[in-house]
Amino acid sequence: MLDAANTTDVQVETLLEVNNIEVIYNHVILVLKGVSLSVPKGGITALLGGNGAGKTTTLKAISNLLHSERGEVTKGSVKYRGETIHELDPAALVKKGVIQVMEGRHCFEHLTVEENLLTGYYTRSSGKADMMRDLEMVYNYFPRLKERRKSQAGYTSGGEQQMVAIGRALMSKPETILLDEPSMGLAPQLVEEIFEIVRDLNEKEGVSFLLAEQNTNVALRFAHYGYILESGRVVMDGPAADLRENPDVKEFYLGMSDEGRKSFRDVRSYRRRKRWLS
Amino acid sequence: MSDQLIYATEVILNGLMAGVLYALVALGFVLIYKASGIFNYAQGVMALFAAMTLVGIMNGQVPFAHLINAIFGAHITHFGWNVPALLAILMTMAVMVLMAWCVQHFVMRHLVGQEPIILFMATIGLAYFLEGVADLMWGSEIKTLDVGLPQGLNVWIDDTTYGIFGYGFFIDNLDIVATVIAAILVAALVAFSQYTKQGRAMRAVADDHQAALSVGISLSFIWVLVWSVAGFVALVAGIMWGTKSGVQFSLSLIALKALPVLMLGGFTSIPGAIVGGLIIGVGEKLFEFAIGPLVGGATENWFAYVLALIFLVFRPQGLFGEKIIERV
């Protein structure tokens, strides 16, 4: 098994460590077949792969949202700061500083933008002044939300809903955000804007990110380290810059090839020679 | 004013007050439906259970007396004391919270993420179970409930209207009290859900379970809270209906009257439940007064359902039902 911490700077503290987990839905459907990864403090770690590769399941296994979808972690362990966390409920995890922003935005449609943000404060109890200060901080990063604070979240645009979802997570004062598919259904310009903000939050607020993304191109430009998942297994990992230059990644995920278009038969043969890392 | 108009006014007033009682039952449905998407078939039985528990505690009855006597061959029925109404109401509320916790812990918790129809079936089961428990706990005799609410003809209204129109309106004191209490209850519920942290969390859960979980809202806590509030509403409805028509098992059937109210007002709106209740109350009394004699009376039995049917055809989400938000 390859430990990611060895390949990055050893000085960096590892926050989250996922160790060879297996996830089964409904007692029968095996979705993750042994996924290992680690998220260093202060980094943006990307989890890449196509549809059904297991990105969302991996994030939900970490944040313990699997249970409500009848899924469970049957093997392996998930550790946060060295402490096993997959027995905790999502609320306890949010208090520990790990929060997930779900795929497809998932705003509370009938609540106003501001009320949506305030729900993110639910697990905290440090007083109203603190709440207002954090609200102002979120509005600073997302000025657009301030303009729309009184509108029902269901009526805001897709980009604004994604901002609401991220802003809501910020209100819980997280150390690590598990961000699932932020680019989904957004115009390229908006995707860029959202990712810029993610980088800002990472640099200025020191929030670590684990980012599941299909848009490999954008994700690898903003992330520091990347893992590539295929049918429930990690098939490749490395610093984002290396992955961007890797010929296989270029060919299968970035759509660039030196040899022109590939036929589907070659894609299948790639699957046969891919490396199993875990 | 002509005589007909004066009679009609009295009918409308009485209808309004009857409507408030329907609305009280409908309110319980709305609360649970909004927060968890569950149509709680057991709401009527909850009102019955609350009323029976209240009477039982007030009379100092020993719960499960029949069971205890059958097993141990004892002959205890009463503790031999009476509990003051207010204290008994508080104790009943505690019982309702306990019930809410049990519902969440033993039933709903295991059904998270299931289809709505399965949750609905579970509440049907719950209704029969609760009815059985109520029977076993307190016995099946018809009891009278008197928590000290004023009852009977309101003399002041009778006198005043007699002075003005030469005809005294018959308005029941209990109906007036019920109206005032319902108004306070609704105002409190609205304030709770709009302006408090737990209320906001409740609405968040209603919108999106998964997202609520993801920001660290505990679903089981919110659901216990919601079922407790619904239990409280059931208790209030149980007190009103129990005082009006005695505490008996047919009390659970008032839930059926709440259905057309919900179809009119919308399943997701607290104001809708109130307005729906008022429309049904006034509508059926007025219809009985105006059309009843022409068709041989007893229109109150079916009027509400026909009205609901018409609404289902033309405005299925009800008057105040939540619009389905769809971005284009």
Interface residues (C-beta under 8 A of the other chain):
Chain A: S63 L65 H67 S68 E69 R70 D89 P90 A91 L93 V94 K95 I99 Q100 V101 M102 H106 C107 F108 E109 H110 L111 E115 N116 L118 T119 G120 Y122 T123 Q152 G154 Y155 S157 G158 A165 R168 A169 S172
Chain B: V112 G113 K197 R200 A201 R203 A204 A206 D207 D208 H209 Q210 A211 A212 L213 S214 V215 G216 I217 S218 L219 E322 I325 R327
